Amino acid sequence: MDNIPQCNSLSLPGVTLQSNCKFSELVRLKLVKPNRCLHVLRSLIKEQYSQVEIDHLFKSLVLPNFTYCLSVYGASESDLNIIQPFLDRCHKRRFVSSPVSIKDLLYSQDCKILKAITSVDSHPLGSYLTTNKGE
């Protein structure tokens, strides 16, 4: 047992677990791929693609990198605060026409999960969750 190496993080497909229970390494990795996508978008802007097309590509190429596992790492305010400036720069540089809020994306993801859980009568978490039927 003494020969088992210790590590500070474990990378699984799509998720990086850290020994300190933070997701800062995962968030850092999540910023690498979208930055590469921005190079493509920058080239298309120079080729005078329409803003509608650029928006569509941004939402198809960049945003999924952040929305995958967002409800897991989104519990950390500090990790969300790393992503938001990136999204703000994307709006400023016209990679997307309207501002994107990581907190709005998190809320939307959480609502989808809640809806999926509450739509199944026998879901194990269903008895722990309450919903306001009036909303």
C-alpha positions as CSV (number, residue, x, y, z in Angstrom):
1,M,0.0,0.0,0.0
2,D,2.9,2.4,0.5
3,N,3.6,2.4,-3.3
4,I,0.4,4.1,-4.2
5,P,1.3,7.5,-5.6
6,Q,-0.6,10.5,-4.2
7,C,-2.0,13.1,-6.5
8,N,-3.8,16.4,-6.1
9,S,-6.2,15.8,-9.0
10,L,-7.9,13.1,-10.9
11,S,-9.1,13.6,-14.5
12,L,-12.1,11.7,-15.6
13,P,-13.9,12.3,-19.0
14,G,-15.3,15.8,-18.7
15,V,-14.5,16.3,-15.0
16,T,-11.4,16.9,-13.0
17,L,-11.6,16.2,-9.3
18,Q,-9.2,17.9,-7.0
19,S,-8.1,16.8,-3.5
20,N,-9.2,20.2,-2.1
21,C,-12.8,19.7,-3.4
22,K,-12.5,22.7,-5.7
23,F,-12.9,22.8,-9.5
24,S,-10.4,25.5,-10.4
25,E,-8.4,23.1,-12.6
26,L,-11.5,22.0,-14.4
27,V,-12.5,25.7,-15.0
28,R,-9.0,26.5,-16.2
29,L,-9.2,23.6,-18.7
30,K,-12.7,24.7,-19.7
31,L,-11.3,28.0,-20.8
32,V,-8.7,26.5,-23.2
33,K,-11.1,25.1,-25.8
34,P,-13.4,28.1,-26.0
35,N,-10.3,30.3,-26.5
36,R,-9.4,28.2,-29.5
37,C,-12.9,28.5,-30.9
38,L,-12.6,32.3,-30.6
39,H,-9.8,32.2,-33.2
40,V,-12.2,30.6,-35.6
41,L,-14.9,33.1,-34.9
42,R,-12.4,36.0,-35.2
43,S,-11.5,34.7,-38.7
44,L,-15.1,34.5,-39.7
45,I,-15.7,38.0,-38.5
46,K,-12.9,39.2,-40.7
47,E,-14.5,37.3,-43.6
48,Q,-17.6,39.4,-42.8
49,Y,-20.0,36.7,-41.6
50,S,-23.2,38.1,-40.3
51,Q,-23.6,38.6,-36.5
52,V,-26.5,36.1,-36.5
53,E,-24.1,33.5,-37.9
54,I,-21.4,34.4,-35.4
55,D,-23.9,34.2,-32.6
56,H,-25.1,30.8,-33.7
57,L,-21.5,29.5,-33.9
58,F,-20.7,31.0,-30.5
59,K,-23.7,29.3,-28.9
60,S,-22.8,26.0,-30.6
61,L,-19.0,26.0,-30.1
62,V,-18.2,28.0,-27.0
63,L,-21.2,27.8,-24.6
64,P,-21.4,24.0,-24.4
65,N,-17.9,24.0,-23.0
66,F,-19.3,25.9,-20.0
67,T,-22.7,24.3,-19.6
68,Y,-21.4,20.7,-19.4
69,C,-21.2,19.9,-15.6
70,L,-22.1,23.5,-14.8
71,S,-24.4,22.5,-12.0
72,V,-21.5,20.7,-10.4
73,Y,-18.7,23.3,-10.5
74,G,-21.2,26.2,-10.4
75,A,-21.6,25.8,-6.7
76,S,-18.3,27.6,-6.4
77,E,-18.7,31.4,-6.7
78,S,-15.0,31.8,-7.3
79,D,-15.1,29.5,-10.3
80,L,-18.0,31.3,-11.8
81,N,-16.1,34.6,-11.3
82,I,-13.3,33.2,-13.5
83,I,-15.7,32.4,-16.4
84,Q,-17.8,35.6,-16.3
85,P,-15.0,37.9,-17.4
86,F,-14.3,35.6,-20.4
87,L,-17.9,35.8,-21.4
88,D,-17.9,39.6,-20.9
89,R,-14.9,39.9,-23.2
90,C,-16.6,37.8,-25.8
91,H,-19.6,40.2,-25.8
92,K,-17.3,43.2,-25.9
93,R,-15.4,41.8,-28.9
94,R,-18.7,41.0,-30.7
95,F,-18.3,37.2,-30.6
96,V,-21.9,37.2,-29.3
97,S,-24.3,40.1,-29.7
98,S,-26.0,39.9,-26.3
99,P,-24.3,39.6,-22.9
100,V,-24.1,36.1,-21.5
101,S,-24.3,35.5,-17.8
102,I,-22.8,32.4,-16.3
103,K,-25.2,32.6,-13.4
104,D,-28.2,32.7,-15.8
105,L,-26.8,29.7,-17.6
106,L,-26.5,27.9,-14.2
107,Y,-30.0,28.8,-13.2
108,S,-31.3,27.5,-16.6
109,Q,-29.4,24.2,-16.1
110,D,-30.6,23.8,-12.6
111,C,-34.2,24.4,-13.7
112,K,-33.8,21.7,-16.4
113,I,-32.5,19.2,-13.8
114,L,-35.2,20.1,-11.3
115,K,-37.9,19.6,-14.0
116,A,-36.4,16.2,-15.0
117,I,-36.3,15.0,-11.4
118,T,-39.8,16.2,-10.5
119,S,-41.4,14.8,-13.7
120,V,-40.5,11.2,-12.5
121,D,-42.8,10.1,-9.7
122,S,-40.4,7.5,-8.3
123,H,-37.2,9.5,-8.6
124,P,-35.1,9.0,-5.4
125,L,-34.6,12.8,-5.0
126,G,-38.2,13.7,-5.7
127,S,-39.3,13.5,-2.0
128,Y,-36.5,15.9,-1.0
129,L,-37.4,18.6,-3.5
130,T,-40.4,20.9,-3.4
131,T,-41.6,23.0,-6.3
132,N,-43.9,25.9,-6.4
133,K,-46.7,24.8,-8.8
134,G,-47.7,28.5,-9.2
135,E,-44.5,29.5,-11.0
